[in-house]
Amino acid sequence: MIETLNNLDTQFFYFINGHHCAVMDWVMWVLSARWSWLIVIVAAFCFSTLRHEPKRWWIVLAGIGLCFLLADQGSVQLFKNTVCRLRPCHALENVHMFREGCGGLYGFISSHAANAFAIAVFFCLRYWKKDRVVPICMVAWAFLTSYSRAYLGKHYPGDLICGALFGVLVAFVVHGVARWIEKKLQKNETKK
């Protein structure tokens, strides 16, 4: 069973990684670059938080930071360092790479996918009822960022799917903590 899943994962990886062109190389590299994340997150924060919750901006900012911390460190400490699955660029031949080396030795689960989906789903949980444009854009960004990791030869699709699922779990936990803090703050404000 595991061997069959691994073979399917490898075939799907080669399908994604094998379809490339010069323009898409640059697009995927930009999507995967951490500096581009700052632009996306700041834009989402401005268009949603500062518009809908200007007084609670610090809770959202803390939530974004906590999503990053838990998703990033969790993906490394709980998965990469225990499962020890080699990245495809370390394990396979004829992997298309663009502008950078392979990176760390292990790839399960994808930290990029975990981080992107944690933040995107956090925005969805926070703003879906108020404004669907930003949450939908954030989820699309998370999908494209995750796809870029297989395109660039860094991760198998299974690494990305599991990373995304872990990110969703992190988002629900962080959102729950944020709501709990807000309820406590509201109780204290009504007592005054």
Backbone as a ProteinNet text record, in pm:
[ID]
protein_1_A
[PRIMARY]
MIETLNNLDTQFFYFINGHHCAVMDWVMWVLSARWSWLIVIVAAFCFSTLRHEPKRWWIVLAGIGLCFLLADQGSVQLFKNTVCRLRPCHALENVHMFREGCGGLYGFISSHAANAFAIAVFFCLRYWKKDRVVPICMVAWAFLTSYSRAYLGKHYPGDLICGALFGVLVAFVVHGVARWIEKKLQKNETKK
[TERTIARY]
82.6	0	87.3	185.1	271.7	355.4	401	479.8	395.4	269.1	178.3	156.8	134.3	117.2	243.6	357.5	485	505.3	469.9	481.6	387.7	264.5	169.6	219.7	273.1	327.3	442.9	528.4	642.8	596	499.5	447.1	381.1	302.6	235.9	339.9	445.5	553	617	652.7	715.2	621.8	492	396	401.2	397.2	400.7	536.7	642.7	778.1	823	765.2	806.1	742.5	639.8	572.5	614.6	717.2	766.2	803.3	805.3	849.1	917.3	985.8	1065.5	980.9	864.7	779.6	729	681.1	629.5	739.8	862	973.8	982.3	975.8	984.2	862.5	743.8	621	623.4	659.7	662.6	772.6	884.6	992.6	949.1	879.2	830	726	633.7	532.6	596	705.7	772	863.3	903.7	997.3	928	996.1	937.8	910.4	992.1	969.2	836.4	791.9	663	547	569.7	466.4	432.9	534.9	514	417.3	433.1	345	200.8	182.1	47.7	-16.8	57.5	0.9	-29.5	59.3	33.7	-88.9	-101.5	-219.1	-347	-345.3	-463.8	-497.8	-396.7	-417	-480.8	-429.3	-482.9	-625.4	-652.9	-784.9	-891.3	-851.1	-951.1	-948.6	-839.1	-833.7	-850.9	-774.1	-783.1	-917.5	-983.3	-1114.4	-1227.3	-1221.1	-1331.6	-1310.9	-1187.1	-1159.2	-1041.2	-1049.5	-932.7	-891.9	-986.2	-952.5	-889.3	-911.9	-858.2	-744.5	-680.9	-573.8	-462.9	-433.3	-322.5	-351.2	-478.9	-513.9	-490.1	-528.4	-507.4	-358	-283.8	-139.1	-73.9	-115.2	-64.2	-105	-227.4	-273.6	-191.4	-158.7	-74.6	62.3	119	249.6	245.2	138.3	124.2	103.9	29.1	14.2	150.1	231.3	365.5	448.4	449.4	531.9	492.2	364	317.7	329.4	290.3	296.4	440.4	525.4	664.4	740.3	736.2	810.2	748.2	616.1	549.3	583.9	589.1	621.1	762.7	852.7	992	1009.2	967.3	993.9	908	781.4	691.6	701.1	737.5	732.8	868.3	928.7	1052.9	1161	1180.5	1286.8	1252.7	1128	1091.1	1064.4	998.5	968.3	1092.4	1169.9	1296.7	1279	1177.6	1157.6	1237.7	1324.8	1408.4	1324.1	1369	1304.8	1326.1	1235.2	1252.8	1382.3	1425.9	1549.3	1672.4	1659.3	1767.7	1753.9	1631.3	1604.8	1587.4	1549.7	1515.9	1613	1614.8	1694.1	1604.3	1666	1596.1	1489.1	1523.6	1431.7	1465.1	1363.7	1381.7	1391.5	1503	1524	1538.6	1509	1521.4	1574.5	1688	1748.7	1794.4	1781.6	1828.8	1851.8	1922.6	1951.4	1830.9	1855.4	1747.3	1694.9	1779	1734.8	1766.2	1693	1714.8	1699.4	1745.9	1746.9	1606.4	1522.6	1392	1278.5	1171	1063.1	924.4	907.1	771.8	756.7	672.6	573.4	627	562.6	607.1	575.3	679.3	659.9	591.7	623.8	557.7	406.6	366.5	223.3	158	224.4	168.7	150.8	252.9	245.4	139.2	140.2	46.3	-98.5	-125.7	-263	-304.3	-211.2	-245.5	-293	-219.4	-255.7	-382.1	-392.4	-509.3	-637.5	-633.9	-753.9	-784.5	-681.8	-704	-782.6	-744.7	-819.2	-961.3	-977.9	-1112.3	-1200.3	-1147.3	-1225	-1259.1	-1171.4	-1187.4	-1282.7	-1277.5	-1345.8	-1448.2	-1474.2	-1564.3	-1701.3	-1755.6	-1889	-1888.4	-1773.3	-1764.6	-1725.8	-1637.2	-1583.7	-1518.3	-1571.6	-1518.8	-1405.1	-1382.7	-1279.6	-1140.3	-1105.3	-971.8	-952.4	-1046.9	-1026.6	-1009.8	-1089.3	-1077	-940.5	-896.6	-764.3	-653.2	-669.4	-567.1	-559.6	-673.4	-672.9	-612.7	-645.9	-586	-434.1	-388.4	-244.8	-180.1	-247	-192.8	-180.4	-281.9	-276.2	-162.1	-150.6	-44.7	94.1	108.6	236.9	275	179.1	205.3	242.7	167.7	197.1	339.1	380.7	514.1	624.4	598.8	702.3	728.9	625.6	646.5	702.7	652.4	701.1	851.6	898	1039.8	1124.5	1064	1138.5	1166.7	1100.7	1129.7	1048.1	926	836.9	754.9	723.8	625.8	486	388.7	251.4	198.6	236.7	193.9	246.5	368.7	424.4	338.3	290.7	211.2	71.8	9.7	-124.9	-121.9	-26.1	-16.3	22.3	108.2	142.5	21.3	-58.8	-180.5	-277.1	-294.7	-384.7	-335.9	-205	-148.7	-171.2	-153.6	-177.3	-321.5	-415.4	-557.5	-582.3	-524.6	-538.3	-483.3	-366.4	-305.6	-397.7	-454.9	-543.4	-664	-723.3	-838.1	-799	-683.4	-636.9	-612	-540.8	-508.5	-635.9	-727.2	-853.7	-931.1	-933.3	-1000.6	-938.7	-807.6	-738	-769.7	-768.6	-799.3	-941.2	-1036.5	-1175.5	-1189.3	-1117.9	-1121.4	-1068.2	-957.6	-900.8	-998.3	-1061.4	-1156.8	-1276.9	-1324.8	-1437.5	-1397.9	-1277.7	-1227.8	-1217.8	-1167.2	-1155.4	-1292.4	-1390.5	-1525.2	-1589.9	-1566.8	-1620.7	-1560.9	-1429.9	-1364.6	-1413.1	-1440.5	-1487.3	-1630.4	-1714.8	-1852.8	-1858.7	-1761.7	-1759	-1723.6	-1652.2	-1607	-1719.7
-119.5	0	126.4	132.1	249.9	263	150.6	154.1	205.3	165.5	212.7	363.3	412.9	556.2	633	576.3	641.5	648.6	541.4	541.4	644.4	652.6	752.8	894.5	913.2	1043.9	1083.5	988.2	1014	1045.1	970.2	995.4	1132.6	1167	1296.9	1409	1385.5	1483.5	1508.6	1400.5	1416.3	1486.6	1462.5	1529.9	1681.6	1722.9	1866.5	1926.2	1861.2	1913.7	1909.4	1819.7	1804.1	1900.6	1971.3	2069.2	2209.2	2260.3	2392.2	2472.4	2603.6	2696.5	2813.8	2895.8	3004.6	3102.5	3139.6	3235.3	3174.9	3051.5	2986.8	2960.4	2937.6	2921.9	3044	3162.6	3285.9	3305.4	3278.9	3295.2	3203.5	3079.3	2983.6	3018	3066.7	3106.2	3223.3	3320.8	3434.9	3389	3302.7	3251.9	3177.8	3111.5	3032.3	3114.9	3232.2	3316.9	3376.8	3370.7	3420.4	3570.8	3647.3	3792.2	3825.8	3742.3	3770.7	3745.2	3659	3631.3	3757.3	3834.3	3956.3	4049.5	4061.9	4147.9	4097.6	3967.5	3908.6	3924.3	3894.9	3899.1	4042.5	4134.8	4275.3	4326.5	4291.6	4333.5	4275	4147.4	4083.9	4146.9	4174.6	4238.3	4375.6	4454.1	4588.7	4585.8	4498.6	4494.7	4429.8	4352.6	4287.3	4341.3	4326.8	4363.1	4512.5	4593.2	4737	4793.6	4722	4766.2	4720	4595.1	4537.6	4540.2	4536.2	4529.3	4617.3	4746.1	4829.5	4829.3	4803.8	4803.2	4671.3	4565.3	4433.5	4389.2	4483.9	4451.6	4370.5	4396.4	4328.2	4179.4	4144.2	4002.3	3928.3	3991	3927.9	3916.2	4021.1	4017.6	3908.6	3896.9	3790.3	3653.1	3642.7	3516.9	3475.3	3571.6	3542.2	3493.5	3562.9	3521.7	3383.2	3353.7	3222.2	3112.7	3144.3	3048.1	3013.3	3116.6	3092.6	3007	3045.1	2974.8	2828	2802.1	2664.6	2580.1	2637.2	2560.8	2533.6	2633.9	2618.3	2523.1	2549.5	2464.9	2325.2	2319	2188.5	2102.3	2164	2086.7	2030.5	2103.8	2058.1	1959.1	1999.7	1918	1792.1	1803	1687.9	1593.4	1647.2	1565.7	1548.5	1656.6	1643.7	1569.7	1605.2	1544.4	1406.1	1362.5	1228.6	1132	1181.1	1094.9	1076.4	1182.4	1178.5	1132.2	1180.7	1148.7	1247.7	1195.1	1280.5	1362.6	1484.1	1566.9	1500.3	1522.8	1460.4	1502.9	1626.6	1672.7	1604.2	1541.6	1461.3	1313	1270.4	1127.2	1082.2	1172.7	1134.4	1196.9	1139.4	1195.8	1280.1	1365.8	1449.5	1538.9	1599.9	1693.3	1834.1	1904.6	2042.3	2135.9	2209.1	2307.6	2444.4	2550.3	2685	2780.2	2842.9	2951.3	2919.2	2799.8	2769.4	2620.3	2585.6	2444.7	2373.2	2251.8	2166.4	2208.1	2263.7	2299.5	2188.6	2184.6	2083.2	1942.4	1848.3	1709.1	1648.9	1682.6	1618.7	1711.5	1651	1731.6	1701.8	1598.4	1565.2	1618.3	1712.6	1777.3	1911.2	1968.6	2096.8	2210.6	2280.5	2396.4	2510.3	2526	2629.9	2605.3	2481.9	2450.2	2467.5	2421.5	2434.4	2581.2	2662	2804.9	2876.8	2855	2924.2	2888.7	2760.8	2720.7	2762.2	2763.8	2810.7	2955.4	3039	3180.5	3200.4	3130.8	3145.7	3102	2989.3	2940.5	3027.5	3079	3173.8	3294.9	3348.6	3459.7	3416.9	3295.5	3246.8	3239.5	3181.3	3167.7	3303.7	3396.6	3529.2	3618.6	3610.1	3711.7	3658.2	3530.9	3474.7	3541.6	3571	3631.5	3779.8	3843.8	3988.7	4023.2	3943.3	3975.4	3849.6	3796.3	3669.9	3687.1	3807.5	3828.2	3795.4	3852.3	3828.8	3681.7	3616.6	3474.7	3387.4	3414.2	3335.5	3358.5	3483.9	3515.4	3448.5	3445.4	3382.7	3231.2	3167.6	3022.6	2995.2	3076.9	3060.7	3077.7	3177.3	3198.5	3076.9	3019.5	2902.2	2783.2	2761.7	2652.4	2674.4	2795.3	2824	2813.9	2861.9	2851.5	2705.9	2625.3	2482.5	2415.7	2446.4	2390.5	2427.6	2550.3	2595.9	2509.8	2450.7	2369.9	2239.8	2178.5	2060	2101.5	2211.2	2262.5	2288.2	2342.8	2375.8	2257.8	2141.3	2020.7	2001.4	2077.4	2073	1968.2	1939.8	1852.3	1762.5	1645.2	1556.8	1614.9	1584.8	1630.5	1584	1464.3	1415.7	1502	1554.1	1647.4	1772.4	1817	1939.7	1919.8	1808.4	1780.2	1767.1	1691.6	1674.3	1805.5	1883.6	2014.5	2106.1	2103.4	2185.9	2143.5	2013.7	1964.4	2005.2	1996.9	2040.8	2191.4	2268.2	2412.5	2445.3	2370.7	2390.6	2364.6	2257.4	2225.6	2339.2	2388.7	2500.4	2622.7	2652.6	2768.5	2757.1	2638.5	2620.3	2640.1	2589.9	2606.6	2754.3	2822	2963.5	3047.8	3019.5	3093.3	3072.4	2950.3	2921.6	2998	3003.1	3078.6	3227.2	3280	3422	3454.5	3369.7	3392.2	3385.6	3292.3	3279.8	3407.4	3460.3	3584.8	3700.2	3707.3	3814.9	3808.8	3689.3	3675.2	3720.6	3685.3	3730.5	3882.8	3942.2	4088.5	4154.9	4097	4153.7	4146.5	4037	4024.8	4130.6	4152.6	4253.8	4393.8	4418.9	4550.6	4577	4474.6	4493.3	4509.1	4457	4472.6	4614.3	4686.1	4822	4922.3
0	0	0	90.4	98.5	-27.8	-79.9	-203.9	-320.8	-326	-430.9	-419.6	-296.4	-275	-312.1	-277	-309.8	-461.3	-531.9	-678.4	-742	-693	-743.8	-715.2	-595.7	-557.8	-649.4	-680.7	-768.9	-911.3	-961.3	-1095.6	-1104.7	-1003.4	-1001.6	-989.6	-911.1	-900.1	-1036.2	-1108	-1240.1	-1339.3	-1326.2	-1413.2	-1390.3	-1263.3	-1231.2	-1265	-1222	-1239.2	-1384.9	-1463.4	-1602.6	-1698.9	-1655.1	-1741	-1698.6	-1765	-1727.5	-1850.9	-1830.5	-1934.8	-1865.4	-1940.9	-1883.9	-1802.8	-1853.2	-1782.1	-1651.6	-1658.7	-1538.2	-1435.9	-1481.3	-1387.3	-1296.9	-1356.5	-1278.6	-1190	-1242.2	-1163.9	-1042.2	-1062.3	-951.2	-850.6	-900.7	-810.3	-722	-781	-703.4	-601.5	-641.6	-548.8	-431.4	-456.8	-354.9	-264.4	-312.1	-236.2	-114.3	-2.2	123	119.4	47.4	42	-23.9	-118.3	-183.4	-88.1	9.7	109.2	188.2	221.2	299.1	226.9	97.2	17.5	25	6.8	8.3	145.3	250.7	386	428.3	398.3	432	356.2	228.9	150.9	210.1	244.2	303	437.6	517.1	647.1	630.2	537.4	514.5	460.2	363.4	301.2	389.2	488.7	572.8	715.4	783	924.7	946.7	877.1	899	853.4	764.8	716.6	808.6	854.8	930.8	1082.2	1126.7	1270.8	1310.4	1289.4	1318	1465.4	1556.3	1699.5	1744.7	1669.6	1707.2	1614.9	1548.4	1454.1	1518.5	1644.9	1711.9	1734	1751	1766.7	1635.8	1525.1	1394.3	1365.2	1394.7	1372.8	1457.8	1583.5	1669.7	1615.7	1561.7	1503.7	1382.8	1298.1	1181.6	1227.6	1326	1379.1	1440.8	1515.2	1577.3	1472.3	1366.2	1255.5	1197	1170.7	1117.1	1212.3	1338.1	1436.2	1448.2	1467.7	1487.4	1360.8	1246.6	1121.6	1080.8	1090.9	1048.6	1140.1	1269.1	1362.8	1374.5	1369.4	1373.9	1254.4	1135.8	1015.1	1021.3	1084	1094.3	1209.2	1329.3	1448.2	1455.2	1417.5	1427.2	1307.4	1190.7	1069.6	1001.5	953.7	877	954.1	1080	1159.3	1212	1198.9	1244.6	1128.6	1023.3	908.2	820.6	803.5	727.4	582.9	514.7	372.6	288.4	206.2	122.1	26.2	1.9	-100	-236.6	-331.4	-462.4	-531.7	-508.5	-571.6	-512.9	-397	-338.9	-373.3	-405.3	-421.7	-566.5	-656.4	-793.3	-893.4	-1011.7	-1120.9	-1211	-1291.7	-1389.4	-1327.5	-1216.1	-1150.6	-1198.5	-1246.6	-1294.2	-1174.6	-1166	-1059	-1125.5	-1048.2	-1103.7	-997.8	-1026	-950	-808.4	-760.9	-625.9	-612.5	-507.3	-481.7	-423.6	-384.2	-336.2	-199.2	-116.3	18.6	116.4	225.4	328.8	274.8	352	308.1	303	401.7	414.1	371.9	318.7	265	316.1	396.9	445.3	587.3	603.6	520	471.5	374.8	321.9	419.2	463.1	550.9	475.7	347.8	267.2	263.5	237.7	231.3	367.6	472.8	607.4	644.6	621.1	654.1	571.9	441.1	353.2	387.1	407.3	438.2	578.9	673.2	807.8	802.4	730.7	722.7	639.4	527.3	440.6	511.9	578.3	647.5	769.3	835.6	945.3	894.5	778.9	719	683.1	632.3	599	723.3	829.2	951.8	1011.5	995.2	1055	974.5	841.2	759.1	659.8	657.4	556.4	556.6	674.4	683.4	648.7	659.1	635.8	492.3	435.4	302.8	246.8	141.7	89	-9.6	-58	-160.3	-105.4	8.6	65.7	101.7	171.6	200.5	75.4	-28	-151.4	-216.4	-219.8	-275.7	-195.2	-63.6	20.5	-2.4	-17.9	-44.6	-182	-281.5	-414.8	-406.6	-330.5	-309.6	-244	-143.9	-74.7	-170.7	-255.2	-353.2	-452	-505.5	-603.3	-541	-418.3	-348.6	-329	-288.1	-269.1	-401.1	-505.8	-637.9	-681.9	-650.8	-691.6	-632.6	-517.5	-452.5	-528.6	-583.9	-668.5	-803	-857.1	-984.2	-978.1	-866.6	-849.8	-801.6	-785.3	-750.5	-603.5	-517.2	-373.7	-297.6	-344.3	-267.6	-358.4	-305.6	-368.3	-341.3	-426	-398.9	-263.2	-221	-88.7	24.8	9.6	109	118.1	2.5	-5.3	53	19.5	70.7	222.9	274.1	419.6	488.3	424.9	479.1	485	378.7	375.7	486.3	503.9	609.3	747.8	769.2	896.4	915.4	809.5	816.5	850.9	794.2	825.6	974	1026.5	1168.6	1255	1220.8	1293.7	1289.9	1174.4	1161.4	1253.4	1262	1350.3	1496.8	1534.5	1672.8	1703.4	1615.5	1637.2	1637.4	1546.4	1542.8	1673.1	1722.5	1849.2	1965.7	1970.5	2075.6	2063.7	1942.2	1921	1966.1	1933	1974.4	2126.3	2189	2335.1	2400.4	2349.7	2402.3	2383.8	2268	2242.2	2335.7	2364.1	2457.2	2597.3	2638.1	2768.8	2773.1	2665.7	2660	2663.2	2593.1	2591.8	2730	2802	2938.8	3029.2	3015.9	3098.1	3063.5	2934	2892	2941.8	2946.2	2991.6	3143.1	3215.4	3362.9	3403.5	3315.3	3350.2	3343.2
[MASK]
++++++++++++++++++++++++++++++++++++++++++++++++++++++++++++++++++++++++++++++++++++++++++++++++++++++++++++++++++++++++++++++++++++++++++++++++++++++++++++++++++++++++++++++++++++++++++++++++

